[in-house]
Amino acid sequence: DVSTTRQFGGTGLGLSIVKRLVEMMHGDVGVISNRGAGSLFWFTATLQLAGPPQILMPPPPCHLKDAMAVIVDKAGGQRDLVQSLLGECGMRVSAVST
């Protein structure tokens, strides 16, 4: 295929979509291009600071309120997550690393 799309890698549709999205975020988009050296695409946007992360799913109903659990795992992130979820069920949880 010797079409312009194949030869130059696109129709420019992606750039027009990016331009509209960036304008919706009260920003600007541009390109700096040097023949034989490539192109630099950039954008600015006005964004709000993110709030604290939210759990996307509520914890499942738990019938183990006040039960005790010990979590033993070398992966701190996983250990913390399980401890948090069980704690939200009302369990008394201790966690240790292996």
C-alpha positions as CSV (number, residue, x, y, z in Angstrom):
1,D,0.0,0.0,0.0
2,V,1.6,3.3,-1.1
3,S,-1.1,5.6,0.3
4,T,-0.2,8.7,2.2
5,T,-1.6,7.1,5.4
6,R,0.8,4.2,5.1
7,Q,3.7,6.3,4.0
8,F,3.4,8.9,6.8
9,G,1.7,6.8,9.5
10,G,-1.7,8.3,9.9
11,T,-4.4,10.7,8.7
12,G,-4.1,13.2,11.5
13,L,-7.5,12.1,13.0
14,G,-5.8,11.3,16.3
15,L,-4.4,14.9,16.5
16,S,-7.8,16.4,15.9
17,I,-9.2,14.2,18.7
18,V,-6.4,15.2,21.0
19,K,-7.0,18.9,20.2
20,R,-10.6,18.7,21.1
21,L,-10.0,16.8,24.3
22,V,-7.2,19.3,25.4
23,E,-9.5,22.2,24.6
24,M,-12.2,20.7,26.8
25,M,-9.6,20.7,29.6
26,H,-8.9,24.4,28.9
27,G,-5.5,23.6,27.5
28,D,-3.5,23.9,24.4
29,V,-1.7,21.4,22.1
30,G,1.1,21.9,19.7
31,V,3.9,20.3,17.7
32,I,7.6,21.2,17.1
33,S,8.8,19.4,14.0
34,N,12.3,19.4,12.4
35,R,12.7,17.7,9.0
36,G,14.8,14.5,9.5
37,A,14.9,14.9,13.2
38,G,11.4,14.0,14.2
39,S,8.5,15.8,16.0
40,L,7.8,16.8,19.6
41,F,4.1,16.9,20.5
42,W,3.0,18.7,23.7
43,F,-0.1,19.7,25.5
44,T,-1.2,21.7,28.6
45,A,-4.3,21.1,30.6
46,T,-5.9,22.6,33.7
47,L,-6.6,19.8,36.1
48,Q,-7.9,19.5,39.7
49,L,-5.9,17.8,42.4
50,A,-7.1,14.2,43.0
51,G,-8.8,13.4,46.2
52,P,-7.9,10.4,48.4
53,P,-8.3,7.1,46.6
54,Q,-11.6,5.4,47.0
55,I,-12.4,1.7,47.2
56,L,-14.4,0.9,44.1
57,M,-16.3,-2.0,45.7
58,P,-17.7,-2.0,49.2
59,P,-16.4,-4.9,51.3
60,P,-18.5,-8.0,51.2
61,P,-20.8,-8.6,54.1
62,C,-18.8,-10.2,56.9
63,H,-20.1,-12.5,59.6
64,L,-16.7,-12.7,61.4
65,K,-17.0,-9.4,63.5
66,D,-14.6,-9.5,66.4
67,A,-12.9,-12.7,65.0
68,M,-9.1,-12.7,65.1
69,A,-6.9,-13.1,62.0
70,V,-3.2,-13.2,61.5
71,I,-1.8,-12.3,58.1
72,V,1.7,-13.6,57.2
73,D,3.0,-12.4,53.8
74,K,6.3,-11.0,52.6
75,A,4.6,-8.6,50.2
76,G,3.8,-5.5,52.3
77,G,1.3,-4.0,49.9
78,Q,-0.8,-7.2,49.7
79,R,-0.5,-7.7,53.5
80,D,-1.8,-4.1,54.1
81,L,-4.7,-4.6,51.6
82,V,-5.9,-7.8,53.3
83,Q,-5.5,-6.3,56.7
84,S,-7.6,-3.3,55.7
85,L,-10.3,-5.3,54.1
86,L,-10.6,-7.7,57.1
87,G,-10.5,-4.7,59.4
88,E,-13.4,-3.2,57.6
89,C,-15.4,-6.3,58.3
90,G,-14.8,-5.7,62.0
91,M,-12.2,-8.4,62.5
92,R,-9.2,-7.9,64.8
93,V,-6.2,-8.3,62.6
94,S,-2.5,-8.7,63.1
95,A,-0.1,-8.7,60.2
96,V,3.6,-9.8,60.0
97,S,6.2,-10.3,57.3
98,T,7.7,-13.6,56.6
